[in-house]
Amino acid sequence: MLGKLLAIAIIIQCINTGEDRDGLLLTCNDAQHTELRIPISNWPAVWHGPERGFAYQIDSQGQPIPSRPNLAALQQVRENALREGRRWRRPAMQQLAKPE
């Protein structure tokens, strides 16, 4: 039991807060509030994404812990994109009546 509590205590969560020229920016919740910059080409394969705002976990040795995408958030992003597409869709042109 104590081992599980210690394991939980040393897992660090890093949240994807954005990106810059050097790569993706992760802000961690450790004591120093470390900021990590990970180039897209070096993004860990065990992490999905990158998804902005998602918390990725790192163990005490700095190795990534496998993650799963937040399906509810991804569904909301998809619905918002579809809604925006429908909003900008042009209305069908009306047929002009032929003069008699």
C-alpha positions in Angstrom: 0.0 0.0 0.0 2.8 2.4 0.9 4.6 1.6 -2.3 1.5 2.6 -4.4 1.2 5.9 -2.5 4.9 6.7 -3.1 4.4 5.8 -6.8 1.5 8.1 -7.1 3.4 10.9 -5.3 6.3 10.8 -7.7 4.3 10.9 -11.0 4.6 14.4 -12.5 1.9 15.8 -14.7 2.8 18.1 -17.6 0.1 20.0 -19.4 0.5 21.0 -23.1 0.2 24.8 -22.9 1.2 25.7 -26.4 4.0 25.7 -29.0 6.8 27.8 -30.2 9.6 27.6 -32.8 11.5 25.0 -30.8 8.6 22.6 -30.3 5.7 22.0 -28.0 5.6 23.6 -24.6 4.7 21.4 -21.5 4.3 23.0 -18.1 4.8 20.5 -15.2 3.3 20.5 -11.7 6.6 19.6 -9.9 8.1 21.8 -7.2 10.0 24.0 -9.7 7.1 24.2 -12.2 9.4 23.0 -15.0 8.7 23.9 -18.6 9.6 21.3 -21.2 10.0 21.9 -24.9 9.7 18.8 -27.0 10.2 19.0 -30.7 7.4 17.4 -32.8 9.9 14.9 -34.2 10.8 13.7 -30.7 7.2 13.4 -29.4 7.0 10.2 -27.3 5.1 7.4 -29.2 3.4 6.3 -25.9 1.7 9.7 -25.7 -1.3 10.4 -28.0 -1.6 13.8 -29.5 -0.2 16.3 -28.9 -3.5 17.7 -27.6 -3.5 21.2 -26.2 -4.6 21.4 -22.6 -4.2 17.6 -22.0 -2.0 16.4 -19.0 0.7 14.0 -19.9 2.4 12.1 -17.1 6.1 11.5 -16.5 7.6 9.1 -13.9 10.4 9.9 -11.5 13.1 9.0 -14.1 11.6 11.5 -16.6 10.2 8.7 -18.8 6.7 9.2 -20.3 3.8 7.2 -19.0 1.4 5.9 -21.7 -1.7 8.1 -22.1 -5.0 7.9 -23.8 -6.8 10.7 -25.6 -9.7 12.5 -23.9 -12.5 11.2 -26.2 -15.1 13.6 -24.8 -12.9 16.7 -25.5 -12.0 15.4 -29.0 -15.7 14.8 -29.8 -16.5 18.4 -28.6 -13.7 19.8 -30.9 -15.1 17.8 -33.8 -18.7 19.0 -33.2 -17.5 22.6 -33.0 -15.7 22.2 -36.3 -18.8 20.8 -38.0 -21.0 23.5 -36.5 -18.6 26.2 -37.7 -18.5 24.6 -41.2 -22.3 24.6 -41.4 -22.4 28.2 -40.3 -20.1 29.3 -43.1 -21.6 27.2 -45.8 -23.2 29.2 -48.5 -27.0 28.9 -49.0 -28.1 27.2 -52.2 -28.7 29.7 -55.0 -32.3 30.2 -55.8 -33.5 29.3 -59.3 -34.5 32.3 -61.3 -38.0 32.1 -62.8 -37.9 31.9 -66.6 -39.6 34.9 -68.2 -42.6 33.9 -70.3 
